Amino acid sequence: MIAEDGDLTVAVDGLLEPTTARIDLAITTLWQALRGLAIGDYQRRAMHRLLGTGDTREMERLLDGEGQVDWRLDLTSGEAMTVRVWRGDGLTTQQRVAARYAPLQLPGTRRCPGLWAVQDLTTGELVSDDEGERRRFSLEAGAQAWIGRQVALAGYRGYRQGRDA
């Protein structure tokens, strides 16, 4: 799943694998995972207030700033679990760009192996230049280098936007 702006990812060590969903569904999923645990009354009331009321404002307030919040949950057995909630899918812009593109070998002929292109995995289309011509590469390394430049540009743009903000 590609995370949207309003999505959260929730996880609980040993109990709930990272799950990404709309904020209300993510909080409900987290509450469903935690509500049956053997925890003290104080923690149960706090978890219910934060997760079980259907109100997302408190969680959104906690996530402002870093975009991630972790807390320890102490079980009555003496064990502990870590609850994690973060905005989106936790990927950086560079990681998203790297995951968006893949080299693809085009069909060749009997005498000549196919050229390489870059496929945009979000649209399924082959990448084109500004004039609408599909980018083609003689080697897979050329397609990989193009992807690498896009990843580097995403990092630079993210750095510049962070500095200029």
Backbone bond lengths (Angstrom), bond angles and torsions (degrees), N, CA, C in turn:
res aa  C-N    CA-C-N  psi(-1)  N-CA   C-N-CA  omega(-1)  CA-C   N-CA-C  phi
1 M - - - 1.450 - - 1.524 109.29 -
2 I 1.311 116.95 134.09 1.461 121.43 174.61 1.522 107.20 -88.46
3 A 1.306 115.82 125.90 1.464 120.59 -176.05 1.519 110.90 -71.66
4 E 1.309 115.26 140.41 1.458 122.56 174.06 1.525 107.93 -95.34
5 D 1.338 116.75 172.19 1.460 121.07 -178.52 1.528 113.13 -58.67
6 G 1.323 118.67 -37.63 1.454 121.36 -176.85 1.512 114.54 -90.50
7 D 1.335 118.51 9.46 1.454 121.69 -177.03 1.521 111.77 -84.43
8 L 1.323 114.36 151.98 1.459 122.46 172.53 1.511 108.29 -124.15
9 T 1.315 115.33 153.71 1.454 121.06 169.39 1.517 106.48 -114.71
10 V 1.323 115.93 133.72 1.460 122.03 -179.11 1.516 108.79 -124.63
11 A 1.334 116.31 146.22 1.460 121.49 178.64 1.514 109.20 -155.29
12 V 1.329 115.46 152.07 1.457 122.37 174.52 1.516 106.35 -135.57
13 D 1.336 116.28 123.56 1.458 120.69 -179.15 1.524 110.88 -52.64
14 G 1.327 115.43 124.66 1.453 121.17 175.67 1.513 115.60 75.38
15 L 1.321 118.07 0.54 1.464 120.02 -176.66 1.524 113.21 -129.55
16 L 1.332 116.16 -45.58 1.466 120.57 -175.25 1.519 108.86 -132.88
17 E 1.325 116.27 116.32 1.467 121.08 175.45 1.526 109.01 -66.58
18 P 1.337 118.41 154.36 1.474 119.62 179.46 1.531 111.31 -51.84
19 T 1.326 114.94 125.53 1.456 122.85 -177.57 1.519 108.20 -128.55
20 T 1.334 117.03 125.19 1.456 122.11 -179.05 1.524 109.77 -107.16
21 A 1.332 115.75 130.31 1.465 121.09 179.68 1.525 108.79 -159.15
22 R 1.344 115.76 173.67 1.468 119.92 172.68 1.514 107.95 -54.52
23 I 1.315 117.08 152.79 1.467 121.22 -173.13 1.528 112.45 -53.98
24 D 1.323 118.23 -44.61 1.465 119.68 -178.13 1.528 111.94 -66.36
25 L 1.326 116.69 -40.61 1.465 120.06 178.48 1.524 111.73 -70.30
26 A 1.334 117.42 -37.61 1.459 120.90 178.79 1.526 110.75 -63.60
27 I 1.323 116.74 -43.51 1.464 120.56 179.82 1.528 110.39 -66.60
28 T 1.321 117.42 -39.83 1.467 120.90 177.04 1.524 110.56 -63.22
29 T 1.332 117.05 -43.21 1.470 121.16 177.97 1.520 110.91 -60.10
30 L 1.320 116.18 -43.60 1.455 120.54 179.20 1.533 110.47 -64.21
31 W 1.327 117.63 -44.51 1.454 120.99 179.61 1.534 110.48 -61.99
32 Q 1.328 117.67 -42.72 1.464 120.86 178.77 1.523 111.20 -60.75
33 A 1.330 117.54 -36.30 1.466 121.26 179.17 1.524 111.58 -71.54
34 L 1.335 117.61 -35.20 1.463 121.25 -173.42 1.528 114.61 -90.51
35 R 1.295 117.61 -27.42 1.463 120.18 -169.59 1.519 114.45 -63.48
36 G 1.314 118.34 -24.91 1.460 120.89 -179.48 1.522 114.04 -90.94
37 L 1.331 116.67 -1.87 1.461 119.37 -178.36 1.526 111.94 -73.27
38 A 1.327 114.72 151.33 1.466 120.93 176.19 1.523 108.19 -82.24
39 I 1.330 115.48 90.32 1.463 121.70 178.01 1.522 108.29 -124.52
40 G 1.310 116.51 163.69 1.455 120.73 -179.94 1.519 112.28 -69.03
41 D 1.333 115.17 162.47 1.466 121.18 -178.03 1.526 112.72 -60.32
42 Y 1.324 117.24 -40.17 1.463 120.76 -179.31 1.533 110.36 -60.86
43 Q 1.353 115.96 -47.88 1.472 119.64 179.26 1.527 110.86 -65.61
44 R 1.331 116.95 -39.19 1.467 119.94 -179.51 1.528 110.50 -62.05
45 R 1.336 117.09 -44.98 1.468 120.18 178.75 1.529 110.86 -62.69
46 A 1.338 116.55 -42.17 1.476 120.10 179.07 1.523 110.84 -64.38
47 M 1.334 117.25 -43.20 1.470 120.35 179.01 1.523 110.67 -65.05
48 H 1.339 116.71 -40.21 1.464 119.36 178.66 1.525 110.74 -63.39
49 R 1.344 116.91 -44.63 1.467 120.61 179.87 1.528 111.00 -61.72
50 L 1.335 116.59 -40.08 1.462 121.10 -177.47 1.526 112.53 -78.18
51 L 1.343 116.84 -39.24 1.462 120.02 -169.71 1.524 115.22 -117.04
52 G 1.321 118.30 -25.66 1.455 120.35 -169.04 1.503 116.67 -97.01
53 T 1.315 118.59 0.26 1.470 120.01 -176.33 1.526 113.75 -94.39
54 G 1.329 116.97 -13.73 1.458 120.25 -176.64 1.515 113.09 87.86
55 D 1.320 118.02 -5.44 1.467 123.12 178.68 1.530 108.33 -90.86
56 T 1.325 118.16 123.85 1.472 121.99 -176.29 1.524 113.01 -96.08
57 R 1.324 118.46 -6.05 1.467 120.87 -173.25 1.527 113.82 -60.20
58 E 1.319 117.86 -41.97 1.462 120.63 -178.39 1.535 110.85 -64.99
59 M 1.337 116.66 -41.87 1.469 119.71 178.02 1.525 110.00 -65.25
60 E 1.309 117.75 -41.37 1.463 120.49 177.79 1.522 111.14 -61.45
61 R 1.326 117.22 -39.29 1.460 120.98 177.38 1.527 110.64 -63.93
62 L 1.327 117.07 -42.12 1.465 120.65 178.33 1.526 111.89 -62.80
63 L 1.321 116.83 -33.83 1.462 121.52 -176.85 1.524 113.35 -82.50
64 D 1.331 117.58 -15.66 1.463 119.69 178.07 1.512 109.35 -59.87
65 G 1.296 116.22 138.17 1.466 121.19 -178.35 1.514 110.40 102.85
66 E 1.311 116.95 -96.16 1.465 121.30 -176.00 1.527 112.64 -74.72
67 G 1.314 117.61 -27.49 1.458 120.01 -177.87 1.513 112.80 82.36
68 Q 1.347 116.36 7.81 1.458 121.08 179.41 1.514 109.22 -147.87
69 V 1.313 115.98 143.45 1.458 120.86 175.16 1.531 108.28 -138.81
70 D 1.322 115.93 135.72 1.461 123.37 176.24 1.519 107.56 -123.56
71 W 1.323 117.66 143.27 1.452 119.91 171.37 1.513 109.69 -146.68
72 R 1.314 113.50 154.53 1.454 122.36 -179.04 1.517 108.32 -90.59
73 L 1.316 114.57 137.16 1.447 121.42 177.27 1.525 107.19 -118.37
74 D 1.330 117.07 116.46 1.463 122.09 -178.57 1.520 109.96 -91.74
75 L 1.331 115.85 122.52 1.457 121.11 177.55 1.526 109.10 -84.72
76 T 1.327 116.90 154.43 1.462 120.36 -179.98 1.519 111.69 -65.65
77 S 1.332 118.07 -17.80 1.473 122.02 178.28 1.526 111.85 -76.75
78 G 1.327 116.54 -6.92 1.463 120.42 -177.91 1.523 112.80 98.35
79 E 1.322 117.34 -12.15 1.466 121.04 176.41 1.528 109.36 -77.70
80 A 1.325 114.94 166.32 1.464 120.32 178.26 1.515 109.48 -135.47
81 M 1.309 116.25 152.44 1.464 123.77 176.24 1.517 107.76 -130.34
82 T 1.323 115.58 152.99 1.454 120.30 174.51 1.518 108.95 -107.55
83 V 1.318 115.54 127.66 1.460 122.51 176.50 1.519 106.55 -100.05
84 R 1.342 117.01 132.29 1.461 121.54 -179.87 1.524 109.55 -127.21
85 V 1.322 114.34 135.60 1.462 121.28 175.84 1.514 106.68 -135.35
86 W 1.341 117.49 130.37 1.453 120.12 176.81 1.512 110.48 -144.85
87 R 1.327 113.80 155.50 1.466 120.52 -179.10 1.521 110.25 -71.42
88 G 1.326 114.97 144.70 1.462 120.48 177.25 1.507 111.86 62.58
89 D 1.316 115.10 -147.88 1.461 120.21 -178.64 1.518 111.91 -103.26
90 G 1.326 117.08 3.80 1.456 120.60 177.67 1.512 114.85 81.71
91 L 1.318 117.52 2.98 1.465 120.37 -179.72 1.522 110.77 -87.00
92 T 1.319 115.72 147.73 1.453 120.35 173.37 1.524 108.55 -78.75
93 T 1.311 116.16 166.40 1.464 120.25 176.82 1.521 110.06 -59.47
94 Q 1.321 116.78 -41.35 1.465 120.00 179.15 1.525 111.09 -61.73
95 Q 1.318 118.14 -41.85 1.460 120.72 178.96 1.522 111.22 -65.11
96 R 1.332 116.81 -37.68 1.465 119.48 177.71 1.526 111.34 -64.90
97 V 1.337 116.53 -42.26 1.468 120.04 179.18 1.524 109.57 -64.64
98 A 1.327 117.65 -43.63 1.462 120.88 179.73 1.531 110.93 -60.85
99 A 1.319 117.27 -37.23 1.461 120.76 -179.53 1.529 112.26 -78.65
100 R 1.323 116.85 -16.10 1.464 120.71 -176.49 1.525 113.03 -77.73
101 Y 1.330 117.97 -30.50 1.466 121.75 -172.89 1.520 111.56 -114.55
102 A 1.338 114.80 148.73 1.464 120.81 176.27 1.522 109.29 -144.96
103 P 1.344 117.27 140.74 1.465 119.40 174.73 1.532 109.30 -69.04
104 L 1.318 115.29 145.39 1.466 120.70 -178.71 1.521 108.43 -139.82
105 Q 1.345 116.30 126.70 1.462 118.94 177.60 1.524 109.07 -86.33
106 L 1.327 114.07 126.97 1.460 120.81 -179.94 1.523 109.15 -80.39
107 P 1.319 117.94 156.70 1.469 120.13 179.22 1.531 110.72 -60.09
108 G 1.299 115.48 140.12 1.457 120.97 179.46 1.523 110.49 -109.97
109 T 1.310 114.09 -167.51 1.461 120.46 175.61 1.517 107.94 -111.24
110 R 1.306 115.74 178.86 1.453 121.07 179.35 1.524 111.32 -60.40
111 R 1.300 116.29 -36.94 1.465 121.55 -175.01 1.521 113.30 -93.18
112 C 1.325 116.20 -20.86 1.464 119.22 -173.67 1.531 109.90 -133.60
113 P 1.310 116.63 123.35 1.467 117.26 176.35 1.532 109.88 -65.61
114 G 1.282 115.89 158.21 1.455 120.40 -177.57 1.518 113.24 -68.11
115 L 1.319 114.54 151.43 1.456 120.59 173.85 1.523 108.97 -71.82
116 W 1.307 115.14 170.61 1.454 120.90 178.81 1.519 110.20 -107.69
117 A 1.324 115.97 148.87 1.461 122.81 175.59 1.523 107.33 -135.99
118 V 1.317 115.66 176.32 1.463 121.42 175.83 1.515 107.37 -117.44
119 Q 1.325 115.37 126.97 1.457 120.44 178.98 1.525 109.90 -100.74
120 D 1.320 115.26 132.58 1.458 121.67 173.23 1.527 106.37 -83.20
121 L 1.311 117.44 109.40 1.461 121.46 -173.96 1.524 113.14 -70.31
122 T 1.328 118.46 -18.28 1.463 119.87 178.09 1.522 111.61 -77.60
123 T 1.333 117.07 -30.91 1.464 120.24 -179.91 1.520 112.65 -107.92
124 G 1.328 116.50 -20.75 1.462 120.75 -175.85 1.518 112.82 83.65
125 E 1.321 117.45 -5.24 1.461 122.82 -177.52 1.519 111.50 -85.60
126 L 1.339 115.30 158.33 1.457 120.15 172.63 1.524 108.74 -82.52
127 V 1.307 116.50 145.08 1.461 122.28 -177.60 1.523 109.67 -70.31
128 S 1.328 115.73 138.16 1.464 122.27 179.40 1.522 109.42 -120.15
129 D 1.348 115.82 160.25 1.466 119.90 176.01 1.525 108.71 -84.78
130 D 1.327 116.72 -174.53 1.465 121.21 -176.41 1.525 113.37 -62.58
131 E 1.324 116.97 -26.47 1.472 120.63 179.93 1.525 112.27 -87.94
132 G 1.324 117.87 0.94 1.459 120.71 179.20 1.519 114.24 90.98
133 E 1.328 117.34 0.80 1.472 120.73 177.92 1.520 109.21 -79.75
134 R 1.328 115.93 133.94 1.464 118.96 176.93 1.516 110.30 -66.11
135 R 1.289 116.16 134.78 1.464 121.56 176.99 1.518 108.28 -74.08
136 R 1.330 115.62 131.38 1.462 121.07 178.24 1.519 108.23 -130.16
137 F 1.322 115.09 146.79 1.460 121.88 -177.15 1.521 108.51 -132.36
138 S 1.330 116.72 143.03 1.460 119.93 -179.60 1.525 111.87 -76.24
139 L 1.329 116.48 -25.37 1.463 120.97 -179.80 1.522 110.23 -126.37
140 E 1.327 116.39 153.13 1.451 120.78 175.53 1.532 110.53 -59.92
141 A 1.332 116.20 -34.04 1.469 120.71 179.66 1.527 111.34 -59.98
142 G 1.320 117.97 -32.82 1.464 121.35 177.40 1.520 111.27 -66.28
143 A 1.337 116.29 -41.98 1.462 120.54 177.77 1.531 109.89 -66.25
144 Q 1.328 116.84 -40.80 1.461 121.03 178.20 1.531 110.84 -63.62
145 A 1.332 116.29 -39.45 1.467 120.40 179.44 1.527 110.39 -64.60
146 W 1.330 117.79 -39.33 1.457 120.82 177.78 1.533 109.70 -61.50
147 I 1.332 116.59 -45.42 1.468 120.85 178.09 1.528 109.62 -60.56
148 G 1.324 116.85 -43.55 1.460 121.35 179.07 1.519 112.43 -59.11
149 R 1.341 116.66 -39.05 1.470 119.85 177.27 1.522 111.34 -65.28
150 Q 1.332 116.55 -38.51 1.473 119.60 178.67 1.533 110.73 -65.70
151 V 1.326 116.34 -39.39 1.465 120.88 177.74 1.532 109.73 -63.79
152 A 1.338 116.56 -44.66 1.469 120.84 179.45 1.525 110.49 -62.93
153 L 1.328 117.15 -41.94 1.472 120.57 177.86 1.525 111.22 -62.50
154 A 1.319 117.35 -39.53 1.461 120.70 178.93 1.523 110.00 -62.94
155 G 1.317 117.00 -40.28 1.463 120.64 177.89 1.508 111.67 -66.29
156 Y 1.329 116.93 -41.27 1.459 121.30 179.31 1.523 110.28 -65.00
157 R 1.332 115.96 -45.67 1.469 119.66 -179.62 1.520 110.66 -62.91
158 G 1.351 117.02 -41.54 1.453 120.39 177.96 1.508 111.61 -63.68
159 Y 1.340 117.39 -39.64 1.454 121.86 178.50 1.518 109.85 -65.10
160 R 1.341 116.62 -46.36 1.459 120.54 -178.40 1.530 110.39 -64.53
161 Q 1.330 116.91 -42.54 1.467 119.47 -179.85 1.517 110.00 -64.34
162 G 1.324 117.87 -39.10 1.457 120.97 177.72 1.508 112.24 -64.86
163 R 1.341 117.81 -38.29 1.463 122.23 179.72 1.512 112.03 -71.52
164 D 1.350 114.70 -38.41 1.458 119.10 -174.32 1.533 112.57 -81.38
165 A 1.325 116.41 -15.20 1.475 119.47 -175.26 1.517 111.76 -71.45
